[in-house]
Amino acid sequence: MAAELAARVLQPAVVAAPARRRSAARLVSAVWPKLGAIALVLVVWQVVVWSGWRPESLLPGPVPVLQRLAGSLARLDFYVGIATTLRRALVGYALALGAGLTVAILVARVQLLRRSVGSILVGLQSMPSIAWFPFAVLLLQRTEGAITFVVLLGAGPAIAAGLLTGIDQVNPLQIRVGRAMGATGLRLYRHVILPAALPGFVSGLKQGWAFAWRSLMSAELLVAAGPSLGVQLQAARNVGDTRQLLALMIVICAIGIGIDGLLGSLERGVRTRWGLAGAEA
């Protein structure tokens, strides 16, 4: 009786131990390639510095740059700049999301728009977003609105193109079944087409973020509005502070990779939920 009671008490721990080991193994397998890539970049960076290709005043090594970054983390204005840049990124990306979603649904529903606007979306997507900046300045002056305008036009076409690609890949049988069940018009898009197109749409969201982040950084370098990361980057360049310049570049890269990783996790989750993860393997 005592042995049976002890077995019942120990059984949850015995079952939980392999699950914890599997979780730890998955965490290690996901983290070590990234840590290895970071270590490789730091080693190559240090080797280039040691080669004497440029004096250390122009190209400092990773240690002094990381020390400068650690010092920046103790300053309030550093976090204010990050908050300003992230706010602009989120506002511009949200507007691009709304515009891209609207345009994609209209283009998908109206064949005339598909033939005329579809190719324009491809052209806008391939167009460098910074090319819009002179027009944005003439239209809105050197203001927050000009920055948001550039981010919108940088990310919107990519998001719209991603949703259109997802809609084009929807199985026609699903559409026929939805219509047979009484889903027509916007109800068909809401309950059948858009859920089926979600994997392609999430891929467009990820690509749209990359365009939005690059557009924002370009615009902030040209518009000195507020204590943003772009303004701090330009200020470090003006005074020749290469350590601060590289430290800010590390922060900008880390933020971009972090949010891209979150969207990538969302994309993998959606593809797994839709049964598409096995096809990628």
C-alpha positions as CSV (number, residue, x, y, z in Angstrom):
1,M,0.0,0.0,0.0
2,A,2.8,2.4,0.9
3,A,4.7,1.6,-2.3
4,E,1.5,2.2,-4.4
5,L,1.0,5.6,-2.6
6,A,4.6,6.6,-3.2
7,A,4.3,5.7,-6.9
8,R,1.3,7.9,-7.3
9,V,3.1,10.8,-5.6
10,L,6.2,10.4,-7.7
11,Q,4.4,9.8,-11.1
12,P,3.8,13.5,-11.9
13,A,7.4,14.4,-11.2
14,V,8.6,11.4,-13.4
15,V,6.3,12.6,-16.2
16,A,7.3,16.2,-15.9
17,A,11.1,15.6,-16.0
18,P,11.2,14.5,-19.7
19,A,8.9,17.4,-20.6
20,R,11.3,19.8,-18.9
21,R,14.2,18.2,-20.7
22,R,12.5,18.5,-24.0
23,S,11.7,22.2,-23.4
24,A,15.2,22.9,-22.4
25,A,16.5,21.1,-25.5
26,R,14.2,23.1,-27.7
27,L,15.3,26.4,-26.0
28,V,19.0,25.5,-26.4
29,S,18.5,24.5,-30.1
30,A,16.7,27.8,-30.8
31,V,19.2,30.0,-28.9
32,W,22.7,28.6,-29.7
33,P,22.7,29.4,-33.4
34,K,21.8,33.0,-32.7
35,L,24.5,33.2,-30.0
36,G,27.0,31.6,-32.4
37,A,26.2,34.1,-35.1
38,I,26.7,37.0,-32.6
39,A,30.0,35.5,-31.5
40,L,31.1,35.1,-35.1
41,V,30.3,38.8,-35.9
42,L,32.2,40.0,-32.8
43,V,35.2,37.9,-33.7
44,V,35.3,39.1,-37.4
45,W,34.8,42.7,-36.2
46,Q,37.7,42.4,-33.8
47,V,40.0,40.8,-36.4
48,V,39.2,43.6,-38.8
49,V,40.2,46.1,-36.1
50,W,43.4,44.3,-35.4
51,S,44.2,44.3,-39.1
52,G,44.7,48.0,-38.9
53,W,42.5,48.7,-41.9
54,R,41.3,51.8,-40.2
55,P,42.5,53.6,-37.1
56,E,40.6,52.7,-33.9
57,S,39.3,56.3,-33.7
58,L,37.3,55.5,-36.8
59,L,36.7,51.8,-36.3
60,P,36.7,50.9,-32.6
61,G,36.6,47.3,-31.5
62,P,33.5,45.6,-30.0
63,V,34.6,46.0,-26.4
64,P,34.7,49.8,-26.3
65,V,31.5,50.0,-28.3
66,L,29.7,47.6,-25.9
67,Q,31.1,49.6,-23.0
68,R,29.6,52.8,-24.5
69,L,26.3,51.0,-25.1
70,A,26.3,50.0,-21.4
71,G,26.9,53.6,-20.5
72,S,24.0,54.8,-22.7
73,L,21.7,52.4,-21.0
74,A,22.0,54.5,-17.9
75,R,20.8,57.7,-19.6
76,L,17.2,58.8,-19.7
77,D,17.4,60.5,-23.1
78,F,18.5,57.2,-24.6
79,Y,15.2,55.6,-23.6
80,V,13.3,58.6,-24.7
81,G,14.8,58.3,-28.2
82,I,13.9,54.6,-28.3
83,A,10.3,55.4,-27.2
84,T,10.0,58.1,-29.8
85,T,11.2,55.9,-32.6
86,L,9.1,52.9,-31.6
87,R,6.0,55.2,-31.4
88,R,6.6,56.4,-34.9
89,A,7.1,52.9,-36.1
90,L,3.9,51.6,-34.5
91,V,1.8,54.5,-35.8
92,G,3.2,54.2,-39.3
93,Y,2.9,50.4,-39.4
94,A,-0.7,50.5,-38.1
95,L,-1.7,53.0,-40.8
96,A,0.1,50.8,-43.4
97,L,-1.7,47.8,-42.1
98,G,-5.1,49.4,-42.4
99,A,-4.3,50.8,-45.9
100,G,-2.8,47.6,-47.1
101,L,-5.7,45.5,-45.9
102,T,-8.3,47.8,-47.5
103,V,-6.4,48.0,-50.8
104,A,-5.9,44.2,-51.0
105,I,-9.5,43.4,-50.4
106,L,-10.7,46.0,-53.0
107,V,-8.2,44.7,-55.6
108,A,-9.1,41.1,-54.9
109,R,-12.9,41.8,-55.3
110,V,-12.8,44.1,-58.4
111,Q,-11.2,42.5,-61.4
112,L,-10.6,45.9,-63.1
113,L,-8.6,47.0,-60.1
114,R,-6.7,43.7,-60.1
115,R,-5.6,44.3,-63.7
116,S,-4.7,48.0,-63.1
117,V,-3.6,48.4,-59.5
118,G,-2.0,45.0,-59.1
119,S,1.1,45.9,-61.2
120,I,1.3,49.3,-59.4
121,L,1.6,47.6,-56.1
122,V,4.6,45.6,-57.4
123,G,6.2,48.8,-58.6
124,L,5.6,50.6,-55.2
125,Q,7.0,47.6,-53.3
126,S,10.2,47.7,-55.3
127,M,10.5,51.5,-55.1
128,P,13.0,52.7,-52.4
129,S,10.9,54.3,-49.7
130,I,13.4,57.1,-49.3
131,A,12.6,58.3,-52.8
132,W,9.2,59.4,-51.4
133,F,10.9,61.7,-48.9
134,P,11.4,64.8,-51.1
135,F,7.7,64.7,-52.0
136,A,6.7,64.1,-48.3
137,V,8.7,67.2,-47.3
138,L,7.1,69.4,-50.0
139,L,3.7,68.1,-49.0
140,L,4.0,68.0,-45.2
141,Q,7.2,69.9,-44.4
142,R,9.8,68.5,-42.1
143,T,7.3,67.2,-39.6
144,E,6.1,64.0,-37.9
145,G,3.6,63.7,-40.7
146,A,6.3,63.5,-43.3
147,I,8.0,60.6,-41.4
148,T,4.7,58.8,-41.1
149,F,4.0,59.3,-44.8
150,V,7.3,57.7,-45.8
151,V,6.7,54.7,-43.4
152,L,3.2,54.2,-44.7
153,L,4.3,54.1,-48.3
154,G,7.2,51.9,-47.4
155,A,5.2,49.2,-45.6
156,G,1.7,49.5,-47.1
157,P,2.4,47.9,-50.6
158,A,4.3,45.0,-49.0
159,I,1.4,44.2,-46.6
160,A,-1.2,44.5,-49.5
161,A,0.9,42.3,-51.7
162,G,1.2,39.7,-49.0
163,L,-2.5,39.6,-48.5
164,L,-3.2,39.4,-52.2
165,T,-0.8,36.5,-52.5
166,G,-2.6,34.7,-49.7
167,I,-5.9,35.3,-51.3
168,D,-4.7,34.0,-54.6
169,Q,-3.5,30.8,-52.9
170,V,-6.9,30.0,-51.3
171,N,-8.3,26.7,-52.5
172,P,-11.3,27.4,-54.8
173,L,-13.1,24.5,-53.2
174,Q,-13.2,26.4,-49.9
175,I,-14.7,29.4,-51.7
176,R,-17.4,27.2,-53.4
177,V,-18.2,25.5,-50.1
178,G,-18.5,28.9,-48.3
179,R,-20.9,30.2,-51.0
180,A,-22.9,27.0,-50.8
181,M,-23.3,27.6,-47.1
182,G,-24.7,31.1,-47.7
183,A,-21.5,33.2,-47.3
184,T,-21.5,35.9,-50.0
185,G,-19.9,39.4,-50.4
186,L,-18.0,40.6,-47.4
187,R,-19.2,37.7,-45.3
188,L,-17.4,35.3,-47.7
189,Y,-14.2,37.3,-47.1
190,R,-14.6,37.6,-43.4
191,H,-15.4,33.9,-42.7
192,V,-13.7,32.0,-45.6
193,I,-11.2,33.9,-47.7
194,L,-9.3,36.0,-45.1
195,P,-8.9,33.1,-42.6
196,A,-7.6,30.9,-45.4
197,A,-5.3,33.6,-46.6
198,L,-3.9,34.3,-43.2
199,P,-0.5,32.5,-43.7
200,G,0.3,34.7,-46.7
201,F,-1.0,37.7,-44.9
202,V,1.3,37.2,-41.9
203,S,4.2,36.8,-44.3
204,G,3.3,40.2,-45.7
205,L,3.1,41.6,-42.2
206,K,6.7,40.4,-41.6
207,Q,8.0,41.9,-44.8
208,G,6.0,45.1,-44.3
209,W,7.7,45.5,-40.9
210,A,11.1,45.3,-42.5
211,F,10.2,48.0,-45.0
212,A,8.6,50.2,-42.3
213,W,11.7,50.0,-40.0
214,R,14.1,50.8,-42.9
215,S,11.9,53.7,-44.0
216,L,11.7,55.1,-40.5
217,M,15.4,55.1,-40.0
218,S,16.0,56.8,-43.3
219,A,13.4,59.4,-42.5
220,E,14.6,60.1,-39.0
221,L,18.1,60.8,-40.4
222,L,16.7,63.5,-42.6
223,V,14.1,65.0,-40.3
224,A,15.5,66.2,-36.9
225,A,12.1,66.0,-35.1
226,G,12.3,64.9,-31.5
227,P,14.9,63.0,-29.5
228,S,14.7,59.9,-31.8
229,L,17.3,57.2,-32.5
230,G,17.8,58.7,-35.9
231,V,18.6,62.1,-34.4
232,Q,21.0,60.6,-31.9
233,L,22.7,58.7,-34.7
234,Q,23.1,61.9,-36.7
235,A,24.4,63.8,-33.6
236,A,27.0,61.1,-33.0
237,R,28.1,61.4,-36.7
238,N,28.3,65.2,-36.5
239,V,30.8,65.1,-33.5
240,G,32.7,62.0,-34.9
241,D,31.7,59.8,-31.9
242,T,32.1,56.4,-33.7
243,R,31.6,54.4,-30.5
244,Q,28.2,56.0,-29.9
245,L,27.4,55.7,-33.6
246,L,28.1,51.9,-33.6
247,A,26.3,51.5,-30.2
248,L,23.1,53.1,-31.6
249,M,23.4,50.9,-34.8
250,I,23.5,47.8,-32.5
251,V,20.3,49.0,-30.8
252,I,18.5,49.7,-34.1
253,C,19.5,46.3,-35.4
254,A,18.4,44.6,-32.2
255,I,15.0,46.2,-32.2
256,G,14.4,45.4,-35.8
257,I,15.5,41.7,-35.3
258,G,13.4,41.4,-32.1
259,I,10.1,42.6,-33.7
260,D,10.9,40.6,-36.8
261,G,11.3,37.5,-34.5
262,L,8.0,38.1,-32.9
263,L,6.3,38.3,-36.3
264,G,8.2,35.2,-37.3
265,S,6.9,33.3,-34.3
266,L,3.4,34.4,-35.3
267,E,4.0,33.3,-38.8
268,R,5.2,29.8,-37.7
269,G,2.3,29.5,-35.3
270,V,-0.2,30.3,-38.1
271,R,1.4,27.9,-40.5
272,T,1.5,25.2,-37.9
273,R,-2.2,25.8,-37.1
274,W,-3.1,25.7,-40.8
275,G,-1.1,22.5,-41.3
276,L,1.6,24.0,-43.5
277,A,4.6,23.5,-41.2
278,G,5.2,20.0,-42.5
279,A,5.4,21.3,-46.1
280,E,8.3,23.6,-45.2
281,A,10.3,20.7,-43.9
